[in-house]
């Protein structure tokens, strides 16, 4: 039976504090301190998608679909059959053909269509046939030439991954026919399409994992080939010293970091470390620590059953009041307001 789907279907994820960047015990801490640290690789590892809405779209010309903005998420579209165009609020038109993979990195609003002059139907208002709990089938259009796409939206749940996404361009475009890894891309796309079409037992798990792989591969392609990936926060991750410091901060946000302790961990003098950190990252080390720490705190506060006292203790604060003052100073909101908004979203979810 056709119905309008939920905006996001969530996969089960671990609720342990380590997934938010906090170490569990002394043994974990010793393991986290092993050398060497590949800071950029670690950030890519945090790109574990925590939610997915996935859809196979069978569209007949003429047709047009508008995708809403989805902050904190990444849209992806993969061409299987036929051609179409895609354009966003903040990126120019791209032609999609079989094998094209387009990643809208910041969840910006965009449209897909046979022609930009057709009427754009809001995609979330169209009826879907739910083929399985985790993905749907959309049939729409005027009855002409067929275009088949695999589309989806994923969310991420790690502070470092969010920083990476914000450093990316608005869109990343891969064409498997010209990619250096064309054979690998084509094989992955074929397998993903087959699993989506046959709906065999366990198929939704395979499709979800393959979507993750394609998203990460698209980001790796940009990191490997674009000059912009050599500067800014991503450039700082590549630096052997500052990259290690960034990795340590994200691994252990509850540690009692100081400029001196961070400098000691990367074998630099305090003054030289502070100057290099500001030069590459664009802000002082302790300001960066505070931002990361409160990003982790926000995610913990949004979880069901979380208390301000528990989050404060897990992040190394001696009292709930001290944590609340720091949280409000950095985020300009109170821990209680974050908890209440998260509770309201859960209650209003369909």
TORPAVEX-798866 format. One record per residue (C-alpha): residue in one letter; x, y, z. Coordinates in pm, whole numbers, plus 32768, in hexadecimal, padded with zeros to 4 digits. Layout:
<sites>
{site a,{X,Y,Z}}
...
</sites>
This chain:
<sites>
{site x,{8000,8000,8000}}
{site x,{8088,8154,7F9E}}
{site x,{80C6,824F,80B0}}
{site x,{819A,837C,80F6}}
{site x,{82D4,8304,81AE}}
{site x,{8376,8385,82E4}}
{site x,{847D,8489,829B}}
{site x,{858D,83AF,8336}}
{site x,{85A8,823F,8387}}
{site x,{86AA,81F9,8495}}
{site x,{8792,80D4,84B4}}
{site x,{87E7,8051,8609}}
{site x,{8925,80F5,868C}}
{site x,{89F5,80C3,87C2}}
{site x,{89AC,81B7,88DA}}
{site x,{8AFF,818D,8980}}
{site x,{8BBC,82C9,89D1}}
{site x,{8CE7,8260,88FF}}
{site x,{8C13,8292,87C6}}
{site x,{8BF9,8402,8829}}
{site x,{8D6E,841D,8861}}
{site x,{8D92,83C2,89D2}}
{site x,{8E7E,82B4,8A4E}}
{site x,{8DEB,81A2,8B27}}
{site x,{8F0C,8141,8C0C}}
{site x,{9084,8146,8C3C}}
{site x,{90BD,8024,8B4A}}
{site x,{8FF6,80D5,8A3A}}
{site x,{90BF,8210,8A77}}
{site x,{9208,8155,8A4D}}
{site x,{9188,80BD,8908}}
{site x,{911A,8214,888C}}
{site x,{9279,829B,88C1}}
{site x,{931E,819F,87D9}}
{site x,{93F7,822F,86C4}}
{site x,{93DD,8294,85B1}}
{site x,{92A4,8367,8593}}
{site x,{920E,8398,8439}}
{site x,{912E,84BE,8494}}
{site x,{9082,84DA,8342}}
{site x,{904A,8362,8337}}
{site x,{8FB0,836E,8491}}
{site x,{8EBD,847E,8426}}
{site x,{8E56,83AB,82FA}}
{site x,{8E1F,828C,83ED}}
{site x,{8D27,8364,84AE}}
{site x,{8C51,8381,8373}}
{site x,{8B71,8268,83EC}}
{site x,{8A16,82C1,8375}}
{site x,{891A,82A6,848F}}
{site x,{87DB,82CE,83CA}}
{site x,{8767,8286,826B}}
{site x,{8637,82BB,8194}}
{site x,{8677,8203,8053}}
{site x,{85A1,81F6,7F19}}
{site x,{85A3,8161,7DBF}}
{site x,{84FA,825C,7CD6}}
{site x,{8462,81F0,7B8B}}
{site x,{840C,8330,7AD4}}
{site x,{836F,836B,797E}}
{site x,{8396,84AB,78B4}}
{site x,{833F,85BB,78EB}}
{site x,{8382,85CA,7A60}}
{site x,{841D,86A9,7B67}}
{site x,{8461,8673,7CD9}}
{site x,{84C3,8775,7DDE}}
{site x,{858E,8706,7F0E}}
{site x,{856E,87D0,804F}}
{site x,{8695,8856,810F}}
{site x,{8700,8763,821F}}
{site x,{8808,87FF,8305}}
{site x,{88F5,8703,839E}}
{site x,{88B4,8604,828C}}
{site x,{8943,859D,813C}}
{site x,{886B,8556,800B}}
{site x,{88EB,8461,7F06}}
{site x,{8869,840B,7DAA}}
{site x,{88E8,82F8,7CC5}}
{site x,{8884,82CD,7B59}}
{site x,{8822,816F,7AE6}}
{site x,{8757,819E,79A4}}
{site x,{871B,82CD,78C7}}
{site x,{8782,8437,78F7}}
{site x,{8719,8564,79C2}}
{site x,{879D,86A9,7A54}}
{site x,{87E1,870D,7BB9}}
{site x,{8818,886C,7C40}}
{site x,{8824,88FD,7D9D}}
{site x,{87F5,8A42,7E55}}
{site x,{8970,8A59,7E6E}}
{site x,{89F5,898E,7D47}}
{site x,{89D0,8999,7BCD}}
{site x,{891E,88A0,7AEF}}
{site x,{89B4,8743,7AC5}}
{site x,{894A,8648,79BC}}
{site x,{8908,84EE,7A4E}}
{site x,{8937,83B5,797B}}
{site x,{8952,8244,79DA}}
{site x,{8A71,8222,7AD4}}
{site x,{8A6C,838D,7B48}}
{site x,{8A7B,83BB,7CC2}}
{site x,{8A28,8511,7D55}}
{site x,{8A56,8562,7EC5}}
{site x,{89AE,869F,7F4B}}
{site x,{8A93,86C0,8074}}
{site x,{89E0,87BC,8153}}
{site x,{887B,8751,811D}}
{site x,{882B,8883,804C}}
{site x,{86E7,88A4,7F8B}}
{site x,{86F8,8831,7E20}}
{site x,{862E,87A3,7D00}}
{site x,{8645,8689,7C05}}
{site x,{8587,8693,7ABC}}
{site x,{857C,863B,794C}}
{site x,{8572,87B1,7908}}
{site x,{8591,88DC,79F3}}
{site x,{844C,8971,7967}}
{site x,{836C,8856,79E2}}
{site x,{829F,8873,7B1F}}
{site x,{8365,87F6,7C4C}}
{site x,{82A3,8711,7D34}}
{site x,{8313,8716,7EA4}}
{site x,{83A7,85BC,7ECA}}
{site x,{8341,858C,8035}}
{site x,{81D1,85C5,7FDA}}
{site x,{81C0,84B3,7ED2}}
{site x,{8134,8359,7F24}}
{site x,{8237,8246,7F42}}
{site x,{820D,80CE,7F3F}}
{site x,{82D1,8052,806D}}
{site x,{8385,7F21,7FE4}}
{site x,{842F,7EE3,812F}}
{site x,{8459,7F8C,8280}}
{site x,{8592,803F,8208}}
{site x,{8547,809D,80A2}}
{site x,{842F,80FE,7FBB}}
{site x,{83CB,8102,7E4F}}
{site x,{835A,8244,7DA8}}
{site x,{82AB,8242,7C56}}
{site x,{825D,8397,7BC5}}
{site x,{824F,8457,7A7E}}
{site x,{819B,8493,7937}}
{site x,{81BF,833D,7895}}
{site x,{82DC,8383,77A5}}
{site x,{8448,8311,77A5}}
{site x,{84B4,8265,78E7}}
{site x,{85C1,82DC,79D7}}
{site x,{861D,8204,7B00}}
{site x,{86D9,828F,7C2B}}
{site x,{8748,821D,7D80}}
{site x,{871B,833D,7E75}}
{site x,{8750,835E,7FE7}}
{site x,{8794,843E,810E}}
{site x,{8881,83E7,8228}}
{site x,{88D6,848E,8372}}
{site x,{8A1F,848C,842E}}
{site x,{8A58,848C,85A4}}
{site x,{8BBB,84F5,85F4}}
{site x,{8C4E,864E,862E}}
{site x,{8D83,860F,8557}}
{site x,{8CAF,8587,8439}}
{site x,{8BD4,86BD,8448}}
{site x,{8D0B,8798,8434}}
{site x,{8D7D,86D6,8303}}
{site x,{8C2D,86FA,8256}}
{site x,{8C2C,8872,8293}}
{site x,{8D83,8888,81EF}}
{site x,{8D0B,87D7,80B3}}
{site x,{8C7E,8888,7F80}}
{site x,{8B00,8890,7F64}}
{site x,{8B01,8770,7E6B}}
{site x,{8BEE,8657,7E09}}
{site x,{8BBA,85B3,7CB7}}
{site x,{8C4A,8464,7C4E}}
{site x,{8C23,83D0,7AF3}}
{site x,{8C7A,825E,7AFB}}
{site x,{8CC4,8260,7985}}
{site x,{8DE7,8352,79AF}}
{site x,{8E53,8308,7B14}}
{site x,{8FA7,8269,7B4B}}
{site x,{8EE5,8162,7C0E}}
{site x,{8DDC,8136,7AFF}}
{site x,{8DD0,7FBB,7B0F}}
{site x,{8DAE,7FBE,7C8A}}
{site x,{8CA0,80CA,7C7F}}
{site x,{8BDB,801A,7B6E}}
{site x,{8BE9,7ED0,7C2A}}
{site x,{8B6E,7F75,7D69}}
{site x,{8A55,8028,7CB2}}
{site x,{89EA,7EE7,7C02}}
{site x,{89E2,7E28,7D4A}}
{site x,{8921,7F3F,7DF5}}
{site x,{8823,7F4A,7CD9}}
{site x,{87F7,7DD0,7CDB}}
{site x,{87BD,7DC6,7E52}}
{site x,{86C2,7EE3,7E3B}}
{site x,{8601,7E37,7D26}}
{site x,{85F6,7CD1,7DA7}}
{site x,{85AD,7D1A,7F17}}
{site x,{864D,7BD9,7F92}}
{site x,{866D,7B94,8109}}
{site x,{8777,7C7A,8199}}
{site x,{8772,7D52,8062}}
{site x,{8726,7E91,811F}}
{site x,{885F,7E5D,81F3}}
{site x,{8938,7E33,80BD}}
{site x,{889E,7F63,8013}}
{site x,{88D3,8038,8149}}
{site x,{8A40,7FD2,816A}}
{site x,{8A83,8007,7FF8}}
{site x,{89EA,8163,800F}}
{site x,{8ADA,81AD,812D}}
{site x,{8BFE,8132,805A}}
{site x,{8B9D,820B,7F32}}
{site x,{8B73,833F,8010}}
{site x,{8CCB,8310,80AC}}
{site x,{8D67,82C3,7F59}}
{site x,{8CDC,8407,7ECB}}
{site x,{8D70,84CC,7FED}}
{site x,{8EC0,8418,7FC9}}
{site x,{8EC1,846C,7E56}}
{site x,{8E9C,85DF,7EAA}}
{site x,{8FA6,85D0,7FBA}}
{site x,{9098,8527,7ECE}}
{site x,{9066,8608,7D9F}}
{site x,{9001,8767,7E09}}
{site x,{90FC,8877,7E6C}}
{site x,{9001,88FF,7F6A}}
{site x,{9036,87C1,8034}}
{site x,{919A,8838,8082}}
{site x,{912F,8968,814E}}
{site x,{904D,89C8,8270}}
{site x,{8FDE,88C8,8371}}
{site x,{9019,87A4,8285}}
{site x,{9174,8826,823B}}
{site x,{91B5,8837,83B2}}
{site x,{9153,86C8,83D0}}
{site x,{9261,8672,82D3}}
{site x,{936E,8721,83A1}}
{site x,{9432,8614,8460}}
{site x,{9436,86DF,85A3}}
{site x,{92F3,87A7,85A9}}
{site x,{9237,8685,850B}}
{site x,{92A0,85AA,862F}}
{site x,{922C,86B4,8727}}
{site x,{90DA,86CE,867A}}
{site x,{90B3,8555,8682}}
{site x,{9102,854D,87F5}}
{site x,{9005,865D,883F}}
{site x,{8EF2,85A8,8782}}
{site x,{8F50,8458,881A}}
{site x,{8F55,84D7,8980}}
{site x,{8E78,860C,89A0}}
{site x,{8E4B,85C9,8B14}}
{site x,{8FC0,85DB,8B5B}}
{site x,{9036,8706,8C27}}
{site x,{90EB,879F,8AFF}}
{site x,{91CB,88D0,8B1B}}
{site x,{92A7,896E,8A14}}
{site x,{93D3,88E3,8AD2}}
{site x,{934A,877F,8AE2}}
{site x,{92F1,877B,8971}}
{site x,{9448,8805,8915}}
{site x,{94EE,86F8,89E8}}
{site x,{9427,85E5,893D}}
{site x,{94A1,8656,87E6}}
{site x,{9606,86A1,885B}}
{site x,{9604,881A,8820}}
{site x,{9642,8946,88FB}}
{site x,{950A,89EF,8980}}
{site x,{953F,8B32,88C0}}
{site x,{959D,8A8D,8776}}
{site x,{9473,89A0,878C}}
{site x,{937C,8AB6,87D8}}
{site x,{93FA,8B8B,86B7}}
{site x,{93F2,8A6B,85BE}}
{site x,{9297,89FE,8630}}
{site x,{9208,8B5C,85FA}}
{site x,{92B6,8B76,84A9}}
{site x,{9225,8A30,8423}}
{site x,{90D8,8A0E,84D8}}
{site x,{907D,8B7E,84EC}}
{site x,{9031,8B8B,8662}}
{site x,{90E1,8B57,87AE}}
{site x,{9109,89F2,8830}}
{site x,{902F,8A19,8965}}
{site x,{8F18,8AC1,88A4}}
{site x,{8F1C,899B,87B5}}
{site x,{8F18,88A7,88DB}}
{site x,{8DEA,8957,896D}}
{site x,{8D2C,894E,8824}}
{site x,{8D70,87DA,87F3}}
{site x,{8D19,8789,895C}}
{site x,{8BCB,883E,894B}}
{site x,{8B7D,879E,87FB}}
{site x,{8BA3,864B,88A2}}
{site x,{8AD7,86C8,89CB}}
{site x,{89BC,8733,88E7}}
{site x,{89A7,85DB,8847}}
{site x,{89A7,8533,899B}}
{site x,{8899,861E,8A1E}}
{site x,{87BB,85CC,88F4}}
{site x,{87B6,8459,8949}}
{site x,{8689,83C7,89FE}}
{site x,{86C0,83B2,8B74}}
{site x,{87F2,8495,8B78}}
{site x,{8819,8576,8CA6}}
{site x,{88E6,86B3,8CC3}}
{site x,{899F,8624,8DED}}
{site x,{8A05,84E9,8D2F}}
{site x,{8A80,85AE,8C02}}
{site x,{8B40,869D,8CE2}}
{site x,{8BED,857B,8D93}}
{site x,{8C41,84C5,8C52}}
{site x,{8CE5,85FE,8BC8}}
{site x,{8DBC,8632,8CFC}}
{site x,{8D04,8752,8DA3}}
{site x,{8D0A,875B,8F1E}}
{site x,{8BA6,87D9,8F3A}}
{site x,{8A69,87F8,8E6E}}
{site x,{8A71,8972,8EA1}}
{site x,{8BD0,8995,8E10}}
{site x,{8B6F,88C8,8CE1}}
{site x,{8A2E,898E,8CAC}}
{site x,{8AEC,8AD9,8CB6}}
{site x,{8BEB,8A5C,8BB7}}
{site x,{8ADC,89CC,8AD8}}
{site x,{8A15,8B0F,8AD4}}
{site x,{8B4C,8BE4,8A9A}}
{site x,{8BB5,8B19,8968}}
{site x,{8A66,8AB6,88CF}}
{site x,{898E,8BDB,8946}}
{site x,{8884,8AE9,89C1}}
{site x,{8849,8A26,8AFE}}
{site x,{8870,88AA,8B22}}
{site x,{8706,8895,8B92}}
{site x,{8686,8940,8A57}}
{site x,{8747,884A,897D}}
{site x,{86AF,8723,8A39}}
{site x,{8550,87B1,8A1B}}
{site x,{856A,87F2,88A4}}
{site x,{85EE,8692,8868}}
{site x,{84D1,8603,8937}}
{site x,{83D6,86CE,886D}}
{site x,{8464,8650,8723}}
{site x,{844B,84E7,8799}}
{site x,{82E3,8515,8809}}
{site x,{827B,85BB,86C2}}
{site x,{8329,84B8,85E5}}
{site x,{822E,83E3,8520}}
</sites>
